């Protein structure tokens, strides 16, 4: 099929939005997946029930405008097959095309449907959009929503929320903090740490101290029977990392260190920002794997020795980057950072 012209794509966007009662950002991501074929995009939209999801999200958002940052839903029957985490700096401080970009972010999050989402650089004006688009799918936990920008963690209903807190870094001049969540999936304990470490090369010593504070938290949590995932926009350089806490691994490295997934802030490919072609792996995810308790092992067909040899049921990981498609109407990307997606199994 020949590539569609800009005029044909514009008509498809408008037609999709009118027929579905959505907006052009939603239309873009459904159309993009099917090479801009309107009927195929409409079929996908209605087959997945997105017209119902939209109304449920809107209703949930209207109820969620109370002055609280956590909206927790009752968990369905949990599954231990895999656990997916998405981490993304959404660049909420850049006001250029912000609403369109963030709508795209929300649709990508919804499409990937990770169990947990780490967001960095959220801005206060994005919170209503976040709730409108995703409160029907996720519990929304915000760190410091009264500040100029902050982090957030989203949890799927099958992740049973236990506690949430924010610990500011005493040495930060940028309002940075650790955002901590304790949760469960069935009998499995889960601990999540989302953070945005100090930016810029000249703040290397501050950033390294913040990273060590995160590592100390991981050590405190690590009892051998808890799935622990730590990450976010760490602004880190390889030489600043040092030794990881015992038992923890870098998700990108554990997944094979594929070069196409290496750079998460890549100004050669992403022109939202001009930075002379700089390419950096600022955004990272670390994990420890999870060793099943003996009582659970006996219920499984796998032998205890097999599980110990592999390091645990969440010791393997698939890793990729998302958000790499340009928004056709604005000719920009959803963020200047790519999104990290790690599926632990």
Residue pairs with C-beta under 8 A, 6 or more apart in sequence:
1 35
1 37
4 12
4 36
8 36
9 31
9 36
9 328
10 329
12 27
12 31
12 36
12 38
12 41
13 24
13 27
13 28
13 31
13 328
13 329
14 24
14 27
15 38
16 22
16 24
16 26
16 27
16 30
16 31
16 38
16 41
16 42
16 45
17 23
17 24
17 26
17 27
19 42
20 26
20 27
20 42
20 45
20 46
20 50
20 51
21 51
21 54
22 50
22 54
23 103
24 329
25 100
25 103
25 104
25 107
25 327
26 50
26 103
26 107
27 41
28 104
28 327
28 328
28 329
29 104
29 107
29 108
29 111
30 41
30 42
30 44
30 45
31 37
31 38
31 41
32 325
32 328
33 41
33 44
34 40
34 41
34 44
45 51
53 110
53 136
53 137
56 136
57 132
57 133
57 134
57 135
57 136
57 137
58 132
59 136
60 71
60 131
60 135
60 136
61 128
61 131
61 132
61 135
64 71
64 131
64 135
64 140
65 128
65 131
69 140
69 141
69 142
69 143
69 145
70 139
70 140
70 141
70 142
70 161
70 164
71 131
71 135
71 139
71 140
72 139
72 155
72 161
73 139
73 157
74 157
75 157
75 158
75 159
75 160
76 157
76 158
77 158
78 158
78 159
78 160
78 185
78 186
79 158
79 185
80 185
80 186
80 188
80 313
81 345
82 314
82 343
82 344
82 345
83 115
83 116
83 185
83 190
83 227
83 229
83 314
83 343
83 344
83 345
84 112
84 113
84 114
84 115
84 116
84 341
84 342
84 343
84 344
85 114
85 115
85 116
85 117
85 118
85 192
85 229
85 231
85 285
85 340
85 341
85 342
85 344
86 109
86 112
86 114
86 116
86 117
86 118
86 322
86 339
86 340
86 341
87 117
87 118
87 119
87 120
87 194
87 231
87 232
87 233
87 283
87 285
87 339
87 340
87 342
88 105
88 109
88 117
88 118
88 119
88 120
88 283
88 323
88 335
88 337
88 338
88 339
88 340
89 119
89 120
89 121
89 196
89 232
89 233
89 282
89 283
89 335
89 336
89 337
90 101
90 102
90 105
90 119
90 120
90 121
90 122
90 126
90 334
90 335
90 337
91 101
91 121
91 272
91 335
91 336
91 337
92 98
92 102
92 121
92 122
92 123
92 125
92 126
92 149
93 121
93 123
93 148
93 149
94 272
94 273
94 336
96 332
97 327
97 330
97 332
98 123
98 125
98 126
99 129
100 327
100 329
100 330
101 327
101 330
101 332
101 333
101 334
101 335
102 126
102 129
102 130
102 334
103 129
103 133
104 323
104 327
104 334
105 323
105 334
105 335
105 339
106 129
106 130
106 133
106 134
107 133
108 322
108 323
108 334
108 339
109 117
109 134
109 154
110 133
110 134
110 137
112 322
112 341
113 137
113 156
114 156
114 341
115 155
115 156
115 158
115 159
115 185
116 153
116 154
116 155
116 156
116 159
116 181
116 190
116 192
116 229
117 138
117 152
117 153
117 154
118 151
118 152
118 153
118 192
118 194
118 231
118 232
119 151
119 152
119 153
119 154
119 194
120 151
120 194
120 195
120 196
120 232
120 233
121 149
121 151
121 196
121 233
122 130
122 142
122 145
122 149
122 150
122 151
122 152
123 148
123 149
124 145
124 146
124 148
127 142
127 145
130 140
130 152
131 140
134 140
134 154
137 156
138 154
138 155
138 156
139 154
139 155
139 157
139 159
139 161
140 152
140 154
141 152
141 153
141 154
141 155
141 161
141 164
141 179
141 181
142 150
142 151
142 152
143 150
143 151
143 152
143 166
143 177
143 179
143 194
144 150
144 166
144 168
144 175
144 177
147 175
148 175
149 175
150 175
150 177
151 177
151 179
151 194
151 195
151 196
151 232
152 179
152 194
153 164
153 179
153 181
153 192
153 194
155 161
155 181
155 183
158 185
159 183
159 184
159 185
159 190
160 183
160 184
160 185
161 181
161 183
162 181
162 182
162 183
162 184
163 180
163 181
163 182
164 179
164 180
164 181
164 182
165 179
165 180
166 177
166 178
166 179
166 180
167 177
167 178
167 180
168 175
168 176
168 177
169 176
169 177
169 178
169 198
169 209
169 210
169 213
171 206
171 209
171 210
172 198
172 206
172 210
173 198
173 203
173 206
174 198
174 199
176 195
176 196
176 197
176 198
176 210
177 195
178 193
178 194
178 195
178 213
178 214
178 217
179 193
179 194
179 195
180 191
180 192
180 193
180 217
181 190
181 191
181 192
181 193
181 194
182 189
182 190
182 191
183 189
183 190
183 191
183 192
184 190
187 293
187 296
188 226
188 227
188 290
189 223
189 225
189 226
189 227
190 226
190 227
190 228
190 229
191 221
191 226
191 227
191 228
191 229
192 228
192 229
192 230
193 214
193 217
193 218
193 228
193 229
193 230
193 231
194 231
194 232
195 210
195 214
195 230
195 231
195 232
195 233
195 234
196 232
196 233
196 234
196 235
197 207
197 210
197 211
197 232
197 233
197 234
197 235
197 236
198 206
198 207
198 210
198 235
199 235
200 235
201 237
204 237
204 240
207 234
207 235
207 236
207 240
208 240
208 242
211 234
211 236
211 240
211 241
212 242
214 230
215 244
215 245
217 230
218 228
218 230
218 245
218 248
218 286
218 288
219 245
221 228
222 228
222 245
222 246
222 247
222 248
222 288
224 291
225 290
225 291
225 292
225 293
226 288
226 290
227 287
227 288
227 289
227 290
227 314
227 344
228 248
228 287
228 288
229 285
229 286
229 287
229 342
229 344
230 248
230 285
230 286
230 287
231 251
231 283
231 284
231 285
231 286
231 340
232 283
232 284
233 282
233 283
233 337
234 282
234 283
234 284
235 282
236 281
236 282
236 284
237 280
238 281
244 250
244 286
247 288
247 289
248 286
248 287
248 288
249 286
249 287
249 288
249 289
250 284
250 285
250 286
251 284
251 285
251 286
251 287
251 317
251 319
251 340
251 342
251 344
252 258
252 261
252 262
252 281
252 284
252 285
252 319
252 340
254 287
254 316
254 317
254 319
255 261
255 317
255 318
255 319
255 342
256 319
258 319
260 321
261 319
261 320
261 321
262 281
263 269
263 279
263 280
263 281
263 338
264 280
264 281
264 282
264 283
264 284
264 321
264 337
264 338
264 340
265 278
265 279
265 280
265 281
265 282
265 283
265 336
265 337
265 338
266 279
266 280
266 338
267 273
267 274
267 275
267 276
267 277
267 278
267 279
267 336
268 277
268 279
269 324
270 324
270 333
270 336
270 337
270 338
271 332
271 333
272 332
272 333
272 335
272 336
273 336
282 337
283 337
283 338
283 340
284 340
285 319
285 340
285 342
287 314
287 317
287 342
287 344
289 311
289 312
289 313
289 314
289 315
289 344
290 312
290 313
290 314
290 315
291 307
291 308
291 311
291 312
291 313
292 300
292 307
292 312
292 313
294 304
297 304
297 307
300 307
307 313
310 316
313 345
314 344
314 345
316 344
316 345
317 342
317 343
317 344
317 345
318 342
318 343
318 345
319 340
319 341
319 342
320 341
321 338
321 339
321 340
321 341
322 338
322 339
322 341
323 333
323 334
323 335
323 337
323 338
323 339
324 333
324 338
325 333
326 332
326 333
327 333
327 334
